């Protein structure tokens, strides 16, 4: 691959080291918020890995009952770690979910409430920066989605990552055979050819030689090898098993680009369904490769691994397999929870969540604590040996994770969809879902599938949840017009 120089932007860490005085009061206050006393929770902080899948449904993993797609490595991680039964994303689409994970703020107060409709600022304090403050070397490999190309302060290396390789832009990440990827601020040319490539490299390659998930995996593994002797934070944000939206029309694979169908080639399914299953199994194999690498380097026992998806199974329609043409239903990706990606019903929010921390999590255990990405942010900060920040939405569930205490459930959780077309509040067993200002009310204890609207029968509960929604709506940060 050939390196093509582009504009370079100094990392935020370098700027803090060399130009603190020039940054002014805002940056100084952000730095103060990101620095916290060392927590007694971790005498020897672990390496921390987040493997974030892209649009993987909770029901598409063997550990949650999937039988047609094989995911032996995810299943093994669940058997050897802690499996979460109520892990929800902080948003129902990619960008806002990733914003909440990085900032610890729910998607009404983090910068993005839709894909690409805003970007991170210097004043925002990311999980990578908090890890940096705790003495970690930090790397992002894969899909970022929290930047505008015109705003260098939002780029990964300016938001706490020492190393970045992959896609900065959400749309670019749709293309599994792109003509180029980003190495920091530089473009790295691949051997692929994408005729009439669209914005940020979108399209479908006619010459397909370099599969981006392979290039990204190899760089992530190099990062691990290089930093084996020091604490590292690896954020591996793969684009598997997302669709190539711009490269799907008229294609037999439905946009689910994969070098080989593998074990699914002989299945009596449409090619698009085979391709999707092969993408999920490729994701699983990548996790297996990572664990083998950690074992070979002798660092598996001091590495905490988080496996998640960014939102629920996709609503997109492709080839009919004889039963359905909805991708999220091909393999019961929502586990019969209502809705899909983009919906604030639990089918759009519940995700497969596993945490494996040798010696700290109990093998084969399950948890019913209700957590989301903002809580994970706080938990990983504490696992890194720092006191969790108080100015974020989430709370650390480290004591519940390690069996040393309990998790104090937040009083309520809130979600928004783009332009406030939908909103949701979850308090105890009660969940309110609004389409604009029309409310539905569900008792999740009695009705986890959100099928029976009881708003007319429970006016007091409905009024209380609506007051919480209105309170949080007044706190919302509305995106910057593009």
Residue pairs with C-beta under 8 A, 6 or more apart in sequence:
1 188
1 189
1 190
1 191
1 210
1 215
2 188
2 189
3 183
3 186
3 187
3 188
3 189
4 180
4 186
4 187
4 188
4 189
5 186
6 185
6 186
6 187
7 152
7 185
8 184
8 185
8 186
9 152
9 153
9 155
9 157
9 158
9 185
10 157
10 158
11 157
11 158
11 160
11 161
11 162
12 122
12 129
12 157
12 158
12 159
12 160
13 129
13 132
13 160
13 162
15 23
15 158
16 23
16 27
16 31
20 27
20 28
20 31
23 122
26 122
26 123
27 122
27 123
29 123
30 122
30 123
30 124
30 125
33 125
33 389
33 391
34 125
34 129
34 130
34 133
34 389
35 133
36 130
36 133
36 381
36 386
36 387
36 388
36 389
37 386
37 387
38 134
38 385
38 386
38 387
39 382
39 385
39 386
39 387
39 388
41 382
41 383
41 385
41 398
41 402
42 382
42 383
42 384
42 385
44 302
45 134
45 135
45 136
45 231
45 383
45 384
45 385
46 231
46 302
46 303
46 304
46 357
46 383
47 231
47 232
47 233
47 234
47 299
47 302
47 303
47 304
48 131
48 136
48 231
48 232
48 233
48 234
48 303
48 304
48 306
48 380
48 383
48 384
49 233
49 234
49 236
49 290
49 303
49 304
49 305
49 306
50 101
50 234
50 235
50 236
50 237
50 306
50 308
50 380
51 236
51 238
51 286
51 287
51 290
51 305
51 306
51 307
51 308
52 98
52 101
52 142
52 235
52 236
52 237
52 238
52 308
52 309
52 310
53 238
53 240
53 241
53 283
53 307
53 308
53 309
53 310
53 352
54 94
54 143
54 173
54 237
54 238
54 239
54 240
54 241
54 242
54 309
54 310
55 94
55 241
55 242
55 243
55 309
55 310
55 311
55 313
55 314
55 341
56 240
56 241
56 280
56 283
56 309
56 313
56 333
56 351
56 352
57 309
57 312
57 313
57 314
57 328
57 331
57 332
57 333
57 334
57 335
58 64
58 309
58 312
58 313
58 333
58 334
58 335
58 337
58 350
58 351
58 352
59 65
59 66
59 313
59 331
59 332
59 333
59 334
59 335
59 336
60 66
60 69
60 71
60 280
60 313
60 331
60 332
60 333
60 352
61 69
61 71
61 74
61 75
61 280
61 352
62 69
62 70
62 71
62 72
62 74
62 75
63 71
63 74
63 75
63 77
63 78
63 79
63 83
63 352
63 354
64 335
64 352
65 332
65 335
66 331
66 332
68 277
68 331
69 277
69 280
69 281
69 331
70 263
70 281
70 284
71 280
71 281
71 284
72 284
72 288
73 284
73 285
73 287
73 288
73 291
74 284
74 287
74 307
74 352
74 354
77 287
77 291
77 305
77 307
77 354
77 356
78 354
79 363
79 364
80 356
80 363
80 364
81 305
81 354
81 355
81 356
81 357
81 361
81 363
81 365
82 354
82 355
82 356
82 361
82 362
82 365
82 366
82 367
82 401
83 353
83 354
83 365
83 366
83 367
84 353
84 354
84 355
84 366
84 367
84 369
84 371
85 366
85 367
85 368
86 350
86 367
86 368
86 369
86 370
86 371
87 308
87 350
87 351
87 352
87 353
87 371
87 372
88 346
88 349
88 350
88 351
88 370
88 371
88 372
88 413
89 97
89 100
89 308
89 309
89 310
89 311
89 312
89 349
89 350
89 351
89 372
89 373
90 96
90 97
90 100
90 101
90 106
90 107
90 372
90 373
90 374
90 415
91 97
91 99
91 100
91 107
91 113
91 311
91 415
91 416
92 311
92 312
92 341
92 342
92 343
92 344
92 348
92 349
92 415
92 417
93 114
93 115
93 311
93 341
93 342
93 417
93 418
94 115
94 143
94 145
94 170
94 310
94 311
95 112
95 114
95 115
95 116
95 117
95 145
95 146
95 170
96 107
96 110
96 112
96 113
96 114
96 115
96 416
97 107
97 310
97 311
97 373
98 143
98 144
98 145
98 146
98 237
98 310
99 105
99 107
99 110
99 111
99 112
99 120
99 146
100 106
100 107
100 110
100 372
100 373
100 374
100 377
100 393
101 127
101 373
101 374
101 376
101 377
102 120
102 124
102 126
102 127
102 128
102 146
102 159
102 377
103 110
103 111
103 120
103 124
103 125
103 126
103 127
103 377
103 392
104 127
104 374
104 377
104 378
104 389
104 392
104 393
104 394
105 374
105 392
105 393
106 372
106 374
106 393
106 413
106 414
106 415
106 472
107 113
107 415
107 416
108 414
108 415
108 416
108 472
108 473
108 475
108 476
108 477
109 393
109 475
109 476
109 477
110 477
111 118
111 119
111 120
111 121
111 124
111 146
111 477
111 479
112 118
112 119
112 146
112 479
113 416
113 417
113 418
113 419
113 420
113 476
113 479
114 417
114 418
114 419
114 479
115 145
115 170
116 145
116 148
116 169
116 170
116 171
117 418
117 479
117 482
118 479
118 480
119 146
119 147
119 148
119 151
119 154
119 480
120 126
120 146
120 147
120 153
120 154
120 159
121 153
121 154
122 153
122 158
124 159
125 389
126 159
126 160
127 160
127 233
127 235
127 377
127 380
127 381
128 138
128 140
128 156
128 159
128 160
128 161
128 233
128 235
129 159
129 160
130 160
130 381
130 384
130 386
130 389
131 138
131 160
131 233
131 380
131 381
131 384
132 138
132 160
132 162
133 386
134 231
134 381
134 384
134 385
134 386
135 231
136 231
136 232
136 233
136 384
137 162
137 163
137 227
137 230
137 231
137 232
137 233
138 160
138 161
138 162
138 163
138 232
138 233
138 235
139 161
139 162
139 163
139 164
139 220
139 223
139 227
139 232
139 233
139 234
139 235
140 156
140 161
140 163
140 164
140 165
140 166
140 235
140 237
141 163
141 164
141 165
141 166
141 216
141 217
141 219
141 220
141 223
141 234
141 235
141 236
141 237
142 166
142 167
142 173
142 216
142 220
142 235
142 236
142 237
142 238
142 239
143 166
143 167
143 170
143 173
143 237
143 238
143 239
144 155
144 156
144 164
144 166
144 167
144 168
144 169
144 237
145 167
145 168
145 169
145 170
145 173
146 154
146 159
147 154
147 155
147 156
147 168
147 169
148 154
148 482
149 168
149 169
149 200
152 158
152 185
155 164
155 168
155 185
156 164
156 168
157 163
157 164
157 184
157 185
161 235
163 184
163 223
164 182
164 183
164 184
165 181
165 182
165 183
165 184
165 188
165 215
165 216
165 219
165 220
166 173
166 181
166 182
166 212
166 216
166 219
166 237
167 173
167 178
167 181
167 182
167 212
167 239
168 182
169 199
169 200
169 201
171 198
171 199
171 200
171 202
171 245
171 246
172 178
172 200
172 201
172 202
173 239
173 242
174 202
174 239
174 242
174 243
174 244
174 245
174 246
174 247
175 194
175 201
175 202
175 203
175 204
175 205
175 212
175 244
175 246
175 247
176 211
176 212
176 213
176 239
176 244
176 257
176 258
177 190
177 192
177 194
177 204
177 205
177 208
177 209
177 210
177 211
177 212
177 257
178 190
178 192
178 194
178 201
178 205
178 212
179 189
179 190
179 192
179 193
179 194
179 197
179 201
179 205
180 187
180 188
180 189
180 190
180 201
181 187
181 188
181 190
181 212
181 215
181 216
182 188
190 209
190 210
190 212
190 215
191 207
191 209
191 210
192 205
192 207
192 208
192 209
192 210
193 205
193 206
193 207
194 201
194 203
194 204
194 205
194 206
195 203
195 206
196 203
197 203
198 246
202 245
202 246
202 247
203 246
203 247
204 244
204 246
204 247
204 248
204 251
204 257
205 247
208 257
211 257
211 259
212 239
213 238
213 239
213 240
213 282
213 286
216 236
216 238
217 236
217 238
217 286
217 289
220 234
220 236
220 290
221 289
221 290
221 293
223 232
223 234
224 232
224 234
224 290
224 293
224 294
224 297
225 293
225 297
228 297
228 299
231 384
233 384
236 290
238 283
238 286
240 279
240 280
240 282
240 283
240 286
241 256
241 276
241 279
241 280
241 282
241 283
243 254
243 255
243 256
243 314
243 316
243 327
244 255
244 256
244 257
245 255
247 255
247 257
248 254
248 255
248 318
252 270
252 271
252 272
253 271
253 272
253 275
254 270
254 271
254 272
254 273
254 275
254 276
254 318
254 319
254 327
255 272
255 318
256 272
256 275
256 276
256 278
256 279
257 275
257 279
258 275
258 278
258 279
258 282
260 278
261 271
261 274
261 275
261 278
262 278
262 281
262 282
263 281
264 274
264 275
264 277
264 278
264 281
265 274
267 273
267 274
267 277
269 277
269 321
270 318
270 319
270 320
270 321
271 319
272 318
272 319
272 327
273 318
273 319
273 321
273 330
276 327
276 330
277 331
287 307
290 305
291 300
291 305
294 300
294 303
300 358
301 358
301 359
302 358
303 358
304 355
304 356
304 357
304 360
304 380
304 383
305 354
305 355
305 356
305 357
306 353
306 354
306 355
306 376
306 380
307 352
307 353
307 354
307 355
307 356
308 351
308 352
308 353
308 354
308 373
308 376
309 351
309 352
310 351
311 341
311 342
311 348
311 349
311 351
312 328
312 333
312 334
312 337
312 339
312 340
312 341
312 343
312 346
312 347
312 348
312 349
312 350
312 351
313 327
313 328
313 333
313 334
313 340
313 341
313 347
314 327
314 328
314 333
314 340
314 341
315 326
315 327
315 328
315 340
315 341
315 342
315 343
316 326
316 327
316 328
317 325
317 326
317 327
318 325
318 327
319 325
321 330
323 329
324 330
326 340
327 333
328 334
328 340
328 341
328 347
333 340
334 340
334 347
334 350
335 350
336 449
337 345
337 346
337 347
337 350
337 448
337 449
337 450
338 345
338 346
338 347
338 449
338 450
338 451
339 345
339 346
339 347
339 348
339 450
340 347
340 348
341 348
342 348
342 417
343 422
344 415
344 417
344 422
344 423
344 424
344 433
345 433
345 450
346 444
346 448
346 449
346 450
349 415
353 371
355 361
355 401
357 383
357 401
357 402
360 401
360 402
361 401
361 402
362 403
367 400
367 401
369 397
369 400
369 407
369 409
370 409
370 413
370 426
371 379
371 394
371 397
371 407
372 394
372 413
373 394
374 392
374 393
374 394
375 394
375 395
375 396
375 397
375 410
376 394
377 392
377 394
378 388
378 389
378 392
378 394
378 395
378 396
378 397
379 388
379 394
379 396
379 397
379 398
379 401
381 387
381 388
381 389
381 396
382 388
382 396
382 398
383 398
383 401
388 394
388 395
388 396
393 410
394 410
395 407
395 408
395 410
397 407
398 404
399 405
399 406
399 407
400 406
400 407
411 427
412 425
412 426
412 427
412 465
412 468
413 425
413 426
413 427
414 423
414 424
414 425
414 426
414 468
414 469
414 472
415 422
415 423
415 424
416 422
416 423
416 476
417 423
420 436
420 473
420 476
421 435
421 436
422 433
422 434
422 435
423 433
423 434
423 469
423 473
424 431
424 432
424 433
424 434
425 431
425 432
425 465
425 466
425 468
425 469
425 472
426 444
427 464
427 465
427 468
429 443
429 444
429 445
429 446
430 441
430 442
430 443
430 444
430 458
430 461
430 465
431 441
431 442
431 444
431 450
431 465
432 439
432 440
432 441
432 442
432 455
432 462
432 465
432 466
432 469
433 439
433 440
433 441
433 442
433 450
434 440
434 469
439 455
439 462
439 465
439 466
440 450
440 453
440 455
441 453
441 454
441 455
441 458
441 461
441 462
441 465
442 450
442 452
442 453
442 454
443 454
444 450
455 462
